[in-house]
Amino acid sequence: MKNKLLDLNNHLFAQLERLGEEDLTDEQMERETARTNAIVKVSEQIIDNATVALNAAKLTAEYGGNYEKMLPLIENKSAAMEPIPDAQPRNEPRIEAVPKKKPAPPMAVVGTTGEKK
């Protein structure tokens, strides 16, 4: 499928222009209103799907492959984590989370005579 969110935006504005036509009969306006309601319902699903994809991309960008432990416990988690058939492998390097190092304890400064300063 080659449609993009920009295409959805264009469809929504085109429908808005049709609703704004002043020479529509009552019957035509009812048809356009019903059409608008259908477009809105489909648009909401498309936007929700794009939001899920964006959140998944953010999660991957922030945590690399180490986000599974943050997912809520669900039944059959292993099946949910299986790769999608026909998915193309990504050739990008995997970003791994690096654990933060604890700071070293402060060290006493010792002079040449052995006394602490």
SEDOMAR-107631 format. One record per residue: residue number from 1; residue in three letters; x, y, z of N, C-alpha, C, O in turn. Coordinates in nm, 2 decimals, padded with zeros to 4 digits. Last residue first. Example, Ala and Ser with C-alpha at 12.3 -4.5 7.8 and 13.67 -1.06 7.14 Angstrom:
2
pos, code, n.x, n.y, n.z, ca.x, ca.y, ca.z, c.x, c.y, c.z, o.x, o.y, o.z
2, SER, 01.28, -00.22, 00.71, 01.37, -00.11, 00.71, 01.29, 00.00, 00.79, 01.34, 00.11, 00.80
1, ALA, 01.32, -00.57, 00.78, 01.23, -00.45, 00.78, 01.32, -00.33, 00.78, 01.42, -00.33, 00.85
% end
This chain:
117
pos, code, n.x, n.y, n.z, ca.x, ca.y, ca.z, c.x, c.y, c.z, o.x, o.y, o.z
117, LYS, 04.65, 01.50, 05.31, 04.63, 01.65, 05.30, 04.49, 01.68, 05.30, 04.45, 01.79, 05.29
116, LYS, 04.83, 01.27, 05.51, 04.71, 01.30, 05.43, 04.70, 01.45, 05.43, 04.72, 01.52, 05.53
115, GLU, 05.18, 01.19, 05.47, 05.07, 01.24, 05.55, 04.95, 01.28, 05.45, 04.97, 01.32, 05.34
114, GLY, 05.39, 01.11, 05.31, 05.29, 01.00, 05.36, 05.18, 01.06, 05.44, 05.09, 00.98, 05.48
113, THR, 05.54, 01.29, 05.19, 05.59, 01.24, 05.32, 05.49, 01.14, 05.38, 05.52, 01.08, 05.49
112, THR, 05.40, 01.36, 04.96, 05.53, 01.28, 04.95, 05.58, 01.23, 05.08, 05.66, 01.13, 05.08
111, GLY, 05.05, 01.31, 05.04, 05.17, 01.39, 05.00, 05.29, 01.30, 04.99, 05.28, 01.18, 05.01
110, VAL, 04.75, 01.18, 04.92, 04.86, 01.16, 05.01, 04.99, 01.24, 04.95, 05.02, 01.23, 04.84
109, VAL, 04.41, 01.22, 04.92, 04.53, 01.27, 04.86, 04.64, 01.25, 04.96, 04.63, 01.30, 05.07
108, ALA, 04.17, 00.96, 04.92, 04.25, 01.06, 04.99, 04.37, 01.10, 04.92, 04.44, 01.01, 04.86
107, MET, 03.90, 00.94, 04.69, 04.03, 00.89, 04.74, 04.10, 01.00, 04.81, 04.09, 01.12, 04.78
106, PRO, 03.56, 00.85, 04.68, 03.66, 00.95, 04.68, 03.79, 00.89, 04.74, 03.79, 00.82, 04.83
105, PRO, 03.46, 00.56, 04.48, 03.46, 00.63, 04.60, 03.58, 00.74, 04.60, 03.68, 00.72, 04.54
104, ALA, 03.33, 00.61, 04.14, 03.44, 00.55, 04.23, 03.43, 00.63, 04.36, 03.40, 00.75, 04.36
103, PRO, 02.99, 00.57, 04.06, 03.11, 00.65, 04.07, 03.20, 00.59, 04.17, 03.16, 00.53, 04.27
102, LYS, 02.87, 00.30, 03.86, 02.87, 00.37, 03.99, 03.00, 00.45, 04.00, 03.10, 00.41, 03.96
101, LYS, 02.75, 00.32, 03.53, 02.86, 00.28, 03.62, 02.84, 00.36, 03.75, 02.81, 00.48, 03.75
100, LYS, 02.45, 00.21, 03.38, 02.53, 00.32, 03.43, 02.63, 00.27, 03.53, 02.60, 00.18, 03.61
99, PRO, 02.45, -00.01, 03.10, 02.42, 00.02, 03.24, 02.51, 00.13, 03.29, 02.63, 00.14, 03.25
98, VAL, 02.32, 00.06, 02.79, 02.45, 00.05, 02.86, 02.42, 00.08, 03.01, 02.37, 00.19, 03.04
97, ALA, 02.12, -00.11, 02.56, 02.12, -00.02, 02.67, 02.25, -00.05, 02.75, 02.29, -00.16, 02.77
96, GLU, 02.21, -00.12, 02.22, 02.19, -00.19, 02.34, 02.20, -00.09, 02.46, 02.28, 00.01, 02.45
95, ILE, 02.09, -00.12, 01.90, 02.13, -00.03, 02.01, 02.10, -00.10, 02.14, 01.99, -00.14, 02.17
94, ARG, 02.21, -00.28, 01.62, 02.12, -00.29, 01.73, 02.18, -00.20, 01.84, 02.29, -00.21, 01.88
93, PRO, 02.25, -00.13, 01.30, 02.31, -00.19, 01.42, 02.21, -00.18, 01.53, 02.13, -00.09, 01.54
92, GLU, 02.03, -00.24, 01.03, 02.08, -00.14, 01.12, 02.15, -00.20, 01.24, 02.11, -00.31, 01.28
91, ASN, 01.90, -00.41, 00.86, 02.05, -00.41, 00.86, 02.11, -00.30, 00.95, 02.23, -00.28, 00.94
90, ARG, 01.62, -00.60, 00.94, 01.68, -00.47, 00.94, 01.83, -00.48, 00.94, 01.88, -00.56, 01.02
89, PRO, 01.43, -00.82, 00.73, 01.53, -00.80, 00.84, 01.59, -00.66, 00.83, 01.62, -00.61, 00.72
88, GLN, 01.09, -00.78, 00.66, 01.23, -00.77, 00.61, 01.32, -00.75, 00.73, 01.30, -00.66, 00.81
87, ALA, 00.84, -01.02, 00.72, 00.90, -00.89, 00.76, 01.05, -00.89, 00.71, 01.11, -01.00, 00.71
86, ASP, 00.71, -01.25, 00.66, 00.73, -01.16, 00.55, 00.80, -01.03, 00.59, 00.82, -00.94, 00.51
85, PRO, 00.57, -01.27, 00.99, 00.61, -01.33, 00.86, 00.62, -01.23, 00.75, 00.55, -01.13, 00.76
84, ILE, 00.72, -01.12, 01.27, 00.61, -01.11, 01.17, 00.65, -01.18, 01.04, 00.76, -01.15, 00.99
83, PRO, 00.87, -01.31, 01.53, 00.88, -01.22, 01.42, 00.76, -01.23, 01.33, 00.70, -01.33, 01.32
82, GLU, 00.72, -01.34, 01.86, 00.77, -01.40, 01.74, 00.77, -01.30, 01.62, 00.69, -01.21, 01.61
81, MET, 00.60, -01.23, 02.08, 00.73, -01.18, 02.04, 00.79, -01.24, 01.92, 00.90, -01.20, 01.88
80, ALA, 00.37, -01.38, 02.12, 00.35, -01.24, 02.08, 00.48, -01.18, 02.03, 00.48, -01.08, 01.96
79, ALA, 00.48, -01.62, 02.19, 00.41, -01.61, 02.06, 00.39, -01.47, 02.02, 00.40, -01.44, 01.90
78, SER, 00.57, -01.55, 02.45, 00.66, -01.59, 02.35, 00.60, -01.58, 02.21, 00.67, -01.55, 02.11
77, LYS, 00.34, -01.49, 02.59, 00.42, -01.38, 02.55, 00.52, -01.42, 02.44, 00.55, -01.34, 02.36
76, ASN, 00.10, -01.62, 02.68, 00.17, -01.66, 02.56, 00.26, -01.55, 02.50, 00.25, -01.52, 02.38
75, GLU, -00.05, -01.35, 02.85, -00.04, -01.49, 02.82, 00.03, -01.51, 02.69, 00.01, -01.43, 02.59
74, ILE, 00.17, -01.09, 02.97, 00.06, -01.13, 02.90, 00.07, -01.28, 02.87, 00.18, -01.34, 02.88
73, LEU, 00.29, -00.83, 03.17, 00.28, -00.98, 03.16, 00.15, -01.01, 03.08, 00.04, -00.97, 03.12
72, PRO, 00.39, -00.54, 02.99, 00.31, -00.60, 03.09, 00.30, -00.76, 03.06, 00.32, -00.80, 02.95
71, LEU, 00.73, -00.48, 02.92, 00.60, -00.50, 02.87, 00.52, -00.57, 02.98, 00.57, -00.65, 03.06
70, MET, 00.99, -00.47, 03.01, 00.90, -00.36, 03.06, 00.76, -00.38, 03.01, 00.67, -00.31, 03.05
69, LYS, 01.13, -00.67, 02.89, 01.10, -00.68, 03.04, 01.01, -00.58, 03.09, 00.95, -00.59, 03.20
68, GLU, 01.16, -00.57, 02.63, 01.07, -00.68, 02.66, 01.03, -00.69, 02.81, 00.91, -00.72, 02.84
67, TYR, 01.36, -00.39, 02.58, 01.24, -00.34, 02.63, 01.14, -00.44, 02.67, 01.03, -00.42, 02.74
66, ASN, 01.61, -00.42, 02.45, 01.60, -00.45, 02.60, 01.47, -00.40, 02.66, 01.46, -00.36, 02.78
65, GLY, 01.69, -00.35, 02.20, 01.61, -00.47, 02.22, 01.58, -00.51, 02.36, 01.53, -00.62, 02.39
64, GLY, 01.65, 00.00, 02.26, 01.71, -00.11, 02.17, 01.62, -00.23, 02.19, 01.50, -00.23, 02.18
63, TYR, 01.54, 00.20, 02.40, 01.59, 00.09, 02.47, 01.65, -00.02, 02.39, 01.70, -00.12, 02.44
62, GLU, 01.48, 00.41, 02.22, 01.53, 00.44, 02.35, 01.59, 00.32, 02.42, 01.69, 00.34, 02.49
61, ALA, 01.40, 00.29, 01.98, 01.51, 00.39, 01.98, 01.57, 00.41, 02.12, 01.69, 00.43, 02.13
60, THR, 01.19, 00.13, 02.07, 01.31, 00.07, 02.01, 01.43, 00.16, 02.01, 01.54, 00.13, 02.04
59, LEU, 01.02, 00.33, 02.15, 01.06, 00.23, 02.24, 01.19, 00.17, 02.20, 01.28, 00.15, 02.28
58, LYS, 00.97, 00.47, 01.91, 01.03, 00.54, 02.02, 01.09, 00.44, 02.12, 01.20, 00.46, 02.17
57, ALA, 00.85, 00.26, 01.76, 00.97, 00.31, 01.72, 01.05, 00.39, 01.83, 01.17, 00.38, 01.84
56, ALA, 00.61, 00.23, 01.92, 00.71, 00.12, 01.90, 00.84, 00.17, 01.86, 00.95, 00.12, 01.90
55, ASN, 00.50, 00.48, 01.87, 00.54, 00.45, 02.01, 00.64, 00.33, 02.01, 00.73, 00.32, 02.08
54, LEU, 00.45, 00.46, 01.59, 00.54, 00.56, 01.64, 00.59, 00.53, 01.79, 00.71, 00.54, 01.81
53, ALA, 00.26, 00.25, 01.59, 00.39, 00.24, 01.52, 00.49, 00.34, 01.57, 00.61, 00.30, 01.59
52, VAL, 00.06, 00.38, 01.74, 00.12, 00.26, 01.79, 00.25, 00.23, 01.72, 00.35, 00.20, 01.79
51, THR, 00.00, 00.59, 01.56, 00.04, 00.62, 01.69, 00.11, 00.50, 01.76, 00.22, 00.51, 01.82
50, ALA, -00.10, 00.45, 01.34, 00.03, 00.52, 01.33, 00.08, 00.56, 01.46, 00.21, 00.56, 01.48
49, ASN, -00.33, 00.35, 01.45, -00.23, 00.26, 01.41, -00.10, 00.33, 01.39, 00.01, 00.27, 01.43
48, ASP, -00.47, 00.59, 01.50, -00.44, 00.50, 01.61, -00.33, 00.41, 01.57, -00.24, 00.38, 01.65
47, ILE, -00.50, 00.67, 01.23, -00.42, 00.75, 01.32, -00.38, 00.67, 01.44, -00.27, 00.68, 01.49
46, ILE, -00.67, 00.47, 01.13, -00.54, 00.49, 01.07, -00.45, 00.57, 01.16, -00.33, 00.54, 01.18
45, GLN, -00.89, 00.51, 01.30, -00.82, 00.39, 01.30, -00.68, 00.40, 01.24, -00.58, 00.34, 01.30
44, GLU, -00.97, 00.77, 01.21, -00.93, 00.75, 01.35, -00.85, 00.62, 01.37, -00.75, 00.61, 01.45
43, SER, -01.04, 00.72, 00.95, -00.92, 00.80, 00.98, -00.87, 00.78, 01.12, -00.75, 00.78, 01.15
42, VAL, -01.27, 00.57, 00.98, -01.15, 00.50, 00.92, -01.03, 00.58, 00.95, -00.92, 00.53, 00.98
41, LYS, -01.43, 00.77, 01.09, -01.41, 00.65, 01.16, -01.29, 00.57, 01.11, -01.21, 00.52, 01.19
40, VAL, -01.43, 00.97, 00.89, -01.37, 01.00, 01.02, -01.34, 00.87, 01.10, -01.24, 00.86, 01.16
39, ILE, -01.56, 00.84, 00.68, -01.42, 00.88, 00.66, -01.35, 00.91, 00.80, -01.24, 00.87, 00.82
38, ALA, -01.81, 00.82, 00.79, -01.74, 00.70, 00.76, -01.59, 00.73, 00.74, -01.50, 00.65, 00.79
37, ASN, -01.88, 01.09, 00.81, -01.87, 01.01, 00.93, -01.80, 00.88, 00.91, -01.72, 00.84, 00.99
36, THR, -01.87, 01.16, 00.54, -01.78, 01.22, 00.63, -01.77, 01.14, 00.76, -01.66, 01.12, 00.80
35, ARG, -02.10, 01.02, 00.44, -01.96, 00.99, 00.39, -01.85, 01.04, 00.49, -01.75, 00.98, 00.51
34, ALA, -02.30, 01.15, 00.58, -02.27, 01.01, 00.61, -02.13, 00.97, 00.56, -02.07, 00.89, 00.63
33, THR, -02.26, 01.40, 00.46, -02.25, 01.39, 00.60, -02.22, 01.25, 00.64, -02.14, 01.22, 00.72
32, GLU, -02.32, 01.35, 00.19, -02.18, 01.39, 00.23, -02.16, 01.38, 00.38, -02.05, 01.35, 00.42
31, ARG, -02.59, 01.28, 00.22, -02.50, 01.18, 00.17, -02.35, 01.22, 00.21, -02.28, 01.13, 00.25
30, GLU, -02.69, 01.52, 00.31, -02.70, 01.40, 00.40, -02.61, 01.29, 00.35, -02.54, 01.23, 00.44
29, MET, -02.64, 01.68, 00.09, -02.57, 01.71, 00.22, -02.58, 01.59, 00.31, -02.48, 01.56, 00.38
28, GLN, -02.81, 01.57, -00.10, -02.66, 01.56, -00.12, -02.59, 01.59, 00.01, -02.48, 01.52, 00.04
27, GLU, -03.05, 01.64, 00.02, -03.02, 01.50, 00.00, -02.87, 01.48, -00.02, -02.81, 01.39, 00.04
26, ASP, -03.04, 01.91, 00.01, -03.05, 01.85, 00.14, -03.01, 01.70, 00.13, -02.94, 01.65, 00.22
25, THR, -02.79, 02.01, -00.23, -02.93, 01.99, -00.19, -02.93, 01.92, -00.05, -02.82, 01.87, 00.00
24, LEU, -02.53, 02.25, -00.24, -02.57, 02.11, -00.22, -02.72, 02.11, -00.17, -02.76, 02.19, -00.10
23, ASP, -02.41, 02.49, -00.27, -02.52, 02.46, -00.36, -02.56, 02.31, -00.35, -02.63, 02.26, -00.44
22, GLU, -02.20, 02.53, -00.10, -02.32, 02.59, -00.06, -02.44, 02.55, -00.15, -02.55, 02.57, -00.12
21, GLU, -01.96, 02.32, 00.04, -02.02, 02.36, -00.09, -02.16, 02.41, -00.06, -02.24, 02.34, 00.00
20, GLY, -01.85, 02.21, 00.26, -01.87, 02.35, 00.26, -01.93, 02.41, 00.13, -01.96, 02.53, 00.12
19, LEU, -01.81, 01.94, 00.21, -01.92, 01.98, 00.30, -01.95, 02.13, 00.30, -02.06, 02.17, 00.33
18, ARG, -01.60, 01.96, 00.04, -01.73, 01.92, -00.02, -01.84, 01.95, 00.08, -01.95, 01.99, 00.03
17, GLU, -01.40, 02.04, 00.22, -01.44, 02.14, 00.11, -01.57, 02.09, 00.05, -01.66, 02.18, 00.02
16, LEU, -01.38, 01.81, 00.37, -01.42, 01.94, 00.43, -01.47, 02.04, 00.33, -01.57, 02.11, 00.35
15, GLN, -01.28, 01.64, 00.18, -01.41, 01.62, 00.23, -01.47, 01.74, 00.30, -01.59, 01.77, 00.29
14, ALA, -01.02, 01.76, 00.15, -01.11, 01.75, 00.04, -01.26, 01.73, 00.08, -01.35, 01.79, 00.03
13, PHE, -00.92, 01.71, 00.41, -00.95, 01.85, 00.37, -01.04, 01.85, 00.24, -01.12, 01.95, 00.23
12, LEU, -00.91, 01.43, 00.41, -00.99, 01.50, 00.51, -01.02, 01.64, 00.46, -01.13, 01.69, 00.48
11, HIS, -00.73, 01.39, 00.20, -00.86, 01.34, 00.19, -00.96, 01.41, 00.28, -01.07, 01.44, 00.25
10, ASN, -00.49, 01.51, 00.31, -00.55, 01.56, 00.18, -00.70, 01.51, 00.17, -00.78, 01.59, 00.13
9, ASN, -00.45, 01.33, 00.52, -00.47, 01.47, 00.55, -00.54, 01.54, 00.43, -00.63, 01.62, 00.44
8, LEU, -00.40, 01.10, 00.38, -00.51, 01.11, 00.47, -00.55, 01.25, 00.50, -00.67, 01.29, 00.49
7, ASP, -00.16, 01.17, 00.27, -00.27, 01.14, 00.18, -00.40, 01.15, 00.26, -00.50, 01.20, 00.21
6, LEU, 00.00, 01.19, 00.49, -00.02, 01.31, 00.42, -00.14, 01.29, 00.32, -00.22, 01.39, 00.30
5, LEU, 00.03, 00.93, 00.56, -00.06, 01.01, 00.65, -00.09, 01.15, 00.58, -00.19, 01.21, 00.60
4, LYS, 00.01, 00.74, 00.25, 00.08, 00.80, 00.36, -00.02, 00.89, 00.45, -00.13, 00.91, 00.40
3, ASN, -00.03, 00.46, 00.04, -00.08, 00.57, 00.11, 00.00, 00.62, 00.23, 00.05, 00.53, 00.30
2, LYS, 00.05, 00.22, -00.08, 00.14, 00.34, -00.09, 00.09, 00.46, -00.03, 00.15, 00.57, -00.04
1, MET, 00.08, -00.12, 00.00, 00.00, 00.00, 00.00, 00.09, 00.12, 00.00, 00.19, 00.13, 00.07
% end
